[in-house]
Amino acid sequence: MAQNKGYLTNRVKTGDLMYLDDQGNECFIDYREWDKNNPLGELVGVVFYAYYGVEPYAQDGQPGWHGWLAAIDESGPVAWAPKNTVCYNQCVALYEVEGVSTPWNPNRDQIHLANADTCGWQNTYRLLEFLYNGQHTTLSESTSPAFYYLFATKNGVTDFSVKPEMHRTSWFMPTYGMLRMLYGQMGCLNSALKACGGTQFSHAGSWYSSTEVGSAYKQAVWSLSWFGNSDTSPLWTKDYTHSVRAIRIF
């Protein structure tokens, strides 16, 4: 459970920075109080969603502050899955948005369905299951560079000969619904990232989600592109290169 250090009010909110103190406790502080030249501890991420209550599936059932963190940095442009790989032409995630055809199917509200996906941890776990148990192969830069970045860079995995374990605090690929939430908080998040020396969200960038389109278009995945003060929500084939901003639970 997150410890509410650094607050008189014990309130965690969007834009707060989470860091680990010298005892390894999860602490939160308003980004305006963070001194990047004299940090209080190891910086972990920036809050973009928070609530007070019992964490889903928690064993102790004790209320506290929980939510989602965005990573301080992000990947360079990487492919979700290159062509001619096992992930490219198959749906591997738990959540898929059906009803897409060419030309665009006017009978399904795909954006509404994609927005409903907030199962990023489960999607990422499902991809590992698909690779290691379904295809009997490994996660690598060739099978899926985007997810390889998550585990090699953010989760510190060095041995991919066995399936990486996922824990409560593992970093994962955000869903399309999570990316939309990030977009809605971009101004505050960029202020926090600037204050701590992180990588700000670009006004001309694109980010991959873990939300796949579905059986009608297995090569496509939802991404979010920000151009100026507006956003677009295209379906990109998995071999395009976009950035990955990792997410984790607290």
Steps between C-alpha positions, in 0.01 A plus 500: 500500500628843416620705793375857504825667602564865418138611546326668788166423338593142398352564158651364179403672177585530132844651447645375828837327480557163661844424638658239726655623822815349655285226656340408169161647592278641227468874561313776317569868464353788302721554196531869589684398817745265326861611482661307216843623609448359849258207460336348804544148368475282191246648261249244371224668299232767476141443609236537231210329678438456872219390730457423867362155573578131502727386221332242275604145588688623809540234767505729804194698393629817664407833338771731376606709203531301180512571129730511200843645436649604169872442456734797517650406163393307192638289219617628168294402194448123500268259323223319688585195289693490170351331197552126467510451878255301710350811661440691177212309345327374815309652789683423820357743758212437736298793366420538132279753322288326241308633202774664295491443126627667185348741425422615855204318649239766594296256708736470793623767737861384513636802688246449777602137533871582491452768765347236726822300509699569818643147534861581413654271762284211380572574133874493565470178700294346220770577242753309709259207524453508124872493430631258759206263546316536172776542244784347707731784412656788691453872537773679305569806291395299196170364636380828655741790551245706694440237767868407505575862592255474791657192650866562420510870583219560749466162674869410496464157337828360366412136437222454245549126458220455753179700522552822700294520816255783546437643844266763634758773442618382157501762228260422217376629165217752540167437335332742267271608782801579716664700221183708470518570874864606460402730216236665715763578766786589266551856623530402866712194422743695287540757779584216739739337252674831440538554874670164552707498180294231328406460135196712426221389270563654160232697319602316186536145623329162474470230765403137474234336712444133578144514359480294184232550240364147485453208268389716207839671477753300696798711393364822654531654844364824643740786556468863600664782308514856631535782252498849642193533719306213349526124487429234244419138570607297202538128461860427415639175374732346754816553296481881522732657754362700792613571854404301808427672831495234768230491770488335841261463791555645846 
